[in-house]
Amino acid sequence: MSYLVLTRRSNEIINLSLKPGANEEQVLDQLFNGGINVRILKIQGDRVRIGIQAPTDISIMRQELLPF
């Protein structure tokens, strides 16, 4: 499992996707047994600090960093 902390504002998006070459069966097993945990760490004004724990084969990206 990997853990990432991000700060987001209203209407900003976090994208969770399967990394290229990931073993889909293994990831599904990890999701069914541990899932993806999202924790709200702090709310300040129009910003929210979010901690996301997910299997290492799941990519967690801010939408503005995606190539499309």
Buried (B, 14 or more C-beta within 10 A) or exposed (E): EEEEEBEBEEEEEBEEEBEEEBEEEEBEEBBEEEEBEEEEEEEEEEEBBBBBBBBEBBBBBEEEEEEE
